[in-house]
Amino acid sequence: MEKKTIKKQLIKNLFITFITFTILLVLFDTLIYNLVSSTLYNTVDEELKIGKESYSDRRNEKEPILNDKKRPPVPLKEDDKKRKNDINPRLITIERDSNGNIINSEEILILYSNYSEDLLFDSNNLNSIYNISISGFKYRCINFSLKDNDNISYVQLLVNVDSENNSLNNLINVLIIGSIIVLAVSIIASYFISRRTLNPIIESYRKETEFVQNASHELRTPLTIIQAKQELLLQEPNSKIIDKSNDINISLQETRRLNKLIKELMILAKSDSNKYKLEKENVNIDKLIEEILNPYIELYSADRKIKLDLNNKKDYELDKDKISELLIILFDNAIKYTKEKDSITVKTFEENKKLVIQVIDTGIGISDESIDKIFDRFYREDKSHSRETGGNGLGLSIADIIVSSHGGTIKASHNKPKGTIFTVKI
């Protein structure tokens, strides 16, 4: 069931990512095509406008166009020759009389003789640029009128845009080929991206499943013991309390264990749902350590060497209750994994403007395999020993939550020749 769900989600993510890539690619291709097309045709249109202005200027200094198919040649002045040299050679000029008949057919002989039927003209379409096709060749065209006294004539300017069209067609081919390659790559990229985005979900799902299984096991064990002991008491209702004190004591121990476990599970649940709130205040860390740990020191100093090496008298913005819980967890952990004549040292100092708390013990230590896992939930290196000491593998996980919520770090390292060092930096 889990694999099917993950596979289904992977395909869904792959599809969504691929569609997103495709949409972005189409938008990009459209933008490129429109930009290049606009740039090419804007240049042509500018040539037509300049040609129109240049032609109008020249005609103002010449004789009017007659309403017949031929007009007498006009001798060019020196200024006219200069202007003629400035005319764009790409422009084809078709002069028409008031009826739209071509009157400069000799000047456009090749175009006129071969494609006269395609040289369409509309006297109502003036001063606007449009496209025209002449026997398969593409042109951009503009029509404008000239008025001299009562005579009206027309001029049709054409620019061949086959090279621009070829460039756009080549661009389309390049965009299509490039898009196919990019889409093929995007499918592969989408798979890896989808797989990568699913990894945290898969890991979270795995941890959640493991957490539920472990929590169920941890809850079931004390409940089973309590139930068994209560059933034994019911079997002998006339027994005295003193005779059943051991069973009652075990029930109370398991009840306390159960209560502690539920409290820890609630802390983890709040952390997972981002409801783990801090109430910070100015806290003198050395005074707090003395206040919290002195009762424990009095209790355990008979068989262990316990030392407070406090060298930080500063106040810090901390959640006093949660830091107190952190200290108890670390000190309690050191007590559990040390024996008689072992030593425990709680040390404070400042390093790079950070508060540093170290709990150093000479106990049984942690293996290399476990040192990176001890902050995982329900992780216990020695489960039988943890059961004896009442551990359930959640204490250090909660310590990690407390430290990280303060923006700090906690790590464990080996204390040579034996033991463990827990270092907290906030």
Secondary structure, 3 states (H helix, E strand, C coil): CHHHHHHHHHHHHHHHHHHHHHHHHHHHHHHHHHHHHHHHHHHHHHHHHHHHHHHHHHHCCCCCCCCCCCCCCCCCCHHHHHHHHHCCCCEEEEEECCCCCECCCCCCHHHHHHHHHHCCCCCCCCCCEEEEEECCEEEEEEEEEEEECCEEEEEEEEEECHHHHHHHHHHHHHHHHHHHHHHHHHHHHHHHHHHHHHHHHHHHHHHHHHHHHHHHHHHHHHHHHHHHHHHHHHHCCCCCHHHHHHHHHHHHHHHHHHHHHHHHHHHHHHHHCCCCCCCEEEEEHHHHHHHHHHHHHHHHCCCCEEEEEECCCCEEEEEHHHHHHHHHHHHHHHHHCCCCCCEEEEEEEEECCEEEEEEEECCCCCCCCCCCCCCCCCCCCCHHHHHHHCCCCCHHHHHHHHHHHCCCEEEEEECCCCCEEEEEEC
